[in-house]
């Protein structure tokens, strides 16, 4: 456990300067296993109160900061003796002769506890107690009929200092400054009741309640501190601005849920992935069996020179996550079965395995982009997209031409990359 002491000066008339500590545990288990009753008892001391009246109004915070998840579990405690019962009787206003004394004696009452000599109309610190004065305190409560929590410990100190017995009555001045006015202050006659063993066996309470239960609180600061969450917030803000200014029907929540599979991680695949991410797509899978060559980084935006020799699919997915950690990107290093390409007996099982992986990817994604280098590599994904009723977008670049075709998920029949061609798909390298 670690301890921190925080002190803030009182800045208003009816504000108490309270000494507090933060007790920080290193694990949630340690936080839960601490003996809370013993802990709260250690923070209340009635000894040497005359010289240190602030010991009557201490508090502490038990906390566990989880810096990985940016969550903070905490519990406030305001130690107070509950063994002493008291009741207010016969309130009376303070003598008018005392009102200017209060204004002139702030250095005495600002600590919260003091003595009042009614015969000489003076205020004294607690250490000047002769037995003839009445006790006074600065009332922090904003409700007249409900005293502040500090009075419990103050009465315990008074009983000990004056050696009072259960059933005794004392006068207590409640100082209520309101914008430097003290006319609402009162002198109360208070009757005390307490067991004989209250000092040796004090009952101490003070743990703050959470929704009327004795439980700690938890605050999640992930949205304010986590860099990934902050980046998601700023990216979404740009898209919301576009929606507001240009594209009112744009459904950002739907874009977050769309799952896109990109076949081919070359020039087209890299740029499509970046563009999709910029439009709010958060789930992207990339399929490619090639390696990054030295010529690729200058044309393909998800690679650098240092990536040369690495698998394209996995490298591209990692690059997407480096650009925007909020994206769920995964790479698949598999071969796409192609018509006209022979399969040797030693690779049959691998081809079957890759085909089943491809089929599962198309089944579990909403939109399929076919961005591979060859025409025949698009045939099997096109058929699978039609079989599972998926949106399939074909895009191909030539030296002097290009084609973009969409099929699937339409009320009308759309053109097919292969049905509109008279050439049977085959190995274009032959």
N, C-alpha and C positions, 0 to 999 in steps of 0.2 A: 504494500500500500504506500501511497505517497500523499503528502499533505501540502496544502497551499493556504495561505492566510490572505484574506481580502479585507481591506478597510476602505470605507467610503465616508467622508465627512457628512454630517447632517447639514442640509442646506435650507430647510424650512423650520419654522418655529416648533411645530408639533412633530418633528421628525427625530427619531433616535438614531444615533450612530451606534451600529451593532457590529461586534467582532464576529467574524465567521470563518470557517475553515472548509476546504474541500478535501474529502478523503477519496482518493482514486484507487480502485482495485485494478489488478492486472488481468483479471478474467471474470466472466460472468458467474462462474461457480464460486469464486471467492466472494463476490458480491452477495450471492444468495446464502452462503454458509456462515457469514458473519453473525455473531450473536448481537442482534439489534438492541435488546434490552440492556445488555452490559455496556454496549457502545454509547448509548444515550446517557447512561448513568455517569460515565467518565467525564462528560462535558459539563456537568453542573457542580460547582464548588461554592460553598457558603463561607469558606475560610478566607480571612483577610479581605472581606468585602468592603470594609471601610476605605481602604486604600485603592481597591480595584472594583468599583461598583459595576463596571462593564461585565464582570463575571456573572452577574445576575441575568444578563440578556444576551447570552451567546447563542449561536446556532451553527449548524454544519450541514454539508451536503455530501451524502454518500453517492459515489458515481462510478460507473464503468464505461469508459469511452471505447467503443469498437471502431478503431480508425480504419479498418478494412472496409466495413460496410457503412461508415459514416453515421452510425446510430449511437445514441448516448442514453444509457439507463441511469436514472438519478432518483434520489429520495431526500427531500428536505426534512430536517429535524429541528424542532425548537424545544429544547429540554425544559420541562416545567414540573414542579412537584404537585401531585394531585392528592396527596394525603390530607391537605389542609382545606377545610371547607369554610367558606365565609359568606356573609350576607350583608348587604348595605342597609343601613338604617339612618333615618333622620338626616338627609343631605341639607347643608346650609351654605349660603354664599360666603366667599372669603371676605374678610374685612377690606373696605376700600383703601385703607392705609397700606395694604400689602401690594396693591396693583402696581404702583410705580417701582416698588422694590423688585418685583419680578422682572420688569424691563431692565433694571440696572444690574441684575444678578445673573445674567444669562450664563456667565462662565461657571457658575455653580450648578444650575439646574440642567445644563445642556447634556450632562452625562446620564440624566434620567432619574436620579435618586438624590434626595437632599433632606435636610432638616429645616423646620420652620419654628422660629422662636416668636410666639404670638405676643409676648410681653414687650419685646424690643423691636418687633416688626423687622426681623432680619432673617436671611437664609444662610445656612451653614452646610458644609460638606459632612458626610456621614461620620468621618473620623473625629468630629468635634462633639459627639453625642455626650450629653450630661444627664440625660434622663428626663429633662423637663420639656424638651421640644416635642413637637409632633412630626411624624414622618410625612414627606411629600414625594410625589413622583410625577414624571411627565407622562401624561396619558396618550399613547399612540393610537388608540382606537378612535374611529370616526363615528361610533355609535354610542350615544350617551349612556344607555342602559347596559352596555356590554363592555366591561373593562378589557384592556389589552392583556395578552398572555404573560407579560412580564410581572404582573401583580402577584402571581402565585409564588414565584421565587422571592419576591420582595417581602411578602408576608412571612415566608419561612425565615428569612434573615431577621425580621423584626422580632419574631417569637424567640429566636435564639439570642438576639442582642438584649432584649428586655426581660428574658426569662419568664415569658407569659405562660398561662395555663389555659387549657381548653375551656371555653366559655367566657374568657375575658373579652372586653371590648376596648377598641382603640380608635383614635381619631386619625384619619388619613386625608391628606390634601391631594386632590387630583388636579394637576395643572393642565389647563386646556387653552393653550395660546391659539388665537385665530387672527392671523395677520397682525401680530404684535399687540392684539387685544387680549386681556386675561380675565375679562368680566365673567366669562362662563365657567371659570374654575369653581370647584366645590370642595367643601370639607365634609367627609362622610364619617359617620359612626359605624364601625364595622365590628361585627361579632364573629369570633373565631371558634372553630371546632376542629379538633385533631386528636388522633390517638396518642397515647403516651410514648409509643415506640416509633413515632414518625421519623425521628432523626436517625435512628439506627437501621430502620427498615423503610426508607422513603419509597413511595410509589411515584415513579417518574414516567411521564408520557410526553408526547410531542412529535411523533412521526406524522407527517402530513398525509391526509387521506386522499385517495384517488377514486373519484366517483363513489364516495362514502365507504370505501374499503381501504384497509391498511395495505396498500400496494405501492410499489415504486412507479415512476412514470418513465416513458421512453419517448425520445424525440428523434425523428429521422431527418438528418440534414443532408441527405444524399443529393437532393435537388439544388442545394446551395454550395456544396463542397466537392462533390464527385465530378472530376473533369469530363468523364464520359457522359454523365447525365446533363451536364452543362452544355456540352457540344450538341447533344440531341435537341436540347431546348432551342439553341440558336439556329440549328438547321431547320427545325420545324417552324421557327418564327419567320424565316425567309419564305418558306413555302406558304405559310398562312398569309403573308403579305401579298404574294402573287395571287393567291385565291381571292383575296379582298379586292385587289386592283384590276386583275385581268381575267380571272378564271373562276367565277363564283361557284360553278357546279363541281369543282375539283374536290374529291373526297380524300382527304389526307389520311384518315383512319383506315380507309380501305387500302390505300397504297402501302401502308405499314404492314398489312396482313397478306398482301399478294406475295406468292412464292414464285420466283423466276429461275428457270434453268437455262444457262447459256452453254451451247455446244460450240466449242471453238474459242480459244483464248489468244487469238492473234490480234491484228489491228482492229478489226470490227469488234471482236469480243471485249477487248480492253475498253474501248470507247463506249460501247453500249453499257457495260457494267458501271462505268463512271457516271454516265448520263442517268441511268436508272436510279442510282444511289442519290443523285442530285434531285430527283423527283420524289423522293420519299420511300423508295423500295428498301425494305430492311432484310429481306430473305433472298439471298442469291447463291445459287450453286453453279459451279463452273466445271465443265468437262473438257479435257484435252489430254492427249497422250504424248505430246511433244515436249521438247526441252527448249529452254531459252537459248537462242544462238546470239552471237556477237552482233548480228545485224538487227536484232529485234528491238532493243531498247529505244532506238531513235524513232521508231514508228509505232511502237506498242507501249502505251502510256503507263502500264502497271509494272514495268520492269526497269531495272537499272543495269549498268555494266556488271555490278557484283553478282547479279542473279544468273549470269551466263552459266549454262550447264545444269541448272535446276529445272525441276518439272514445272511446266507452265501453269497447270491448273491450281496446284497448291500454292505456288508463288503468287499468282494473281489474287487468290482468295486472301492470303496473308497481307498483300498490299492494300486490298480494299479495307481490311480491318485497321491497318496502320493509318490510312487516310481518314477513316471514320469508325472509331471503335464500337459505335452503336449498331453496326450492320452485322448480321449473322451470315457470314460467307464461308463456304466450304468448297474445297477443290477435289475433283475425282480424276485420278490418273488411269483412265480406261480407254480401250480402243473401241471405236464404233464399227460394227460389222458392215461391210460394203459389198454390193453386188459386183461381180467380175473380179474380185480379189480372192485369190486362192487361199485356202486354209490348210496348213500342214497338220498331219495327225498329232504332232506334239503340242499343237496350240489349240486343239479343238475345245478342251475343257476351259481354257482361259477365255476363248471367244464366247462360249456359252455363259460363263460367269459375268463377263463384261456386258453381254446382252441383257441378262437378268437385272444387272445393276442399272443399266440404261432404262429398261422398262419400268423399274420401280421409281426412278427419278421422274420420269414423265407422268407416272400415275400420281405422284405426290406433289407435283408442282402445277401452278395455274397457267403459266405462260412459258412457252418454249421458244428460244431464239436459236435458229440454225445459222451459224456464222462460221462454218468450217471452210477449209480451203478447196475441197473438191465437191463436185456435184453428186457423186455416188454416195458420199458420206452422209448426205441429207435424206437418203431414201428411207432407211429404217426408222429414224425419228419421225419423219413425215407420216408414215403408216401407223406408227404407235400413237401419234397425236390424234390422228383421225379415229383410231380404234377407241381411245379413251376420251374423245370429245374435248380436246384441249385447244387453246389458242396457240397456233404455231406461226411464227413469223420467220420467213426466209429472207435473208439479205445476202447478196453476193456481189462482189466487185470484179470487174474485168479491167483490162488495160484501157479500153475505150468505151465501156458500158457498165451498167449496173442493173440489178433487178431487186425489187422488194415485193414480197408476196405474203399475204396473210391468209390462213385458212383455219376454219373451225370456229365454233361458238357464234354463229350468225343465223339470222332468220332467213337469209338467202344463201344459195349455193355460191361458194367462192371458188376462184381458180386454184388449181393445184400445181405445184412446182413441176410435177412429172406428168400429170394427165394432159396438160396443155402442150407437151413437147412430143415430138415424133421420134426422138432418139432414146433408145433404151439405156438406162444407166449402166455404166461399165467403168473399167479402169482407164481413166484419162491419161495415165502415165505411159500407156502402151502406144 
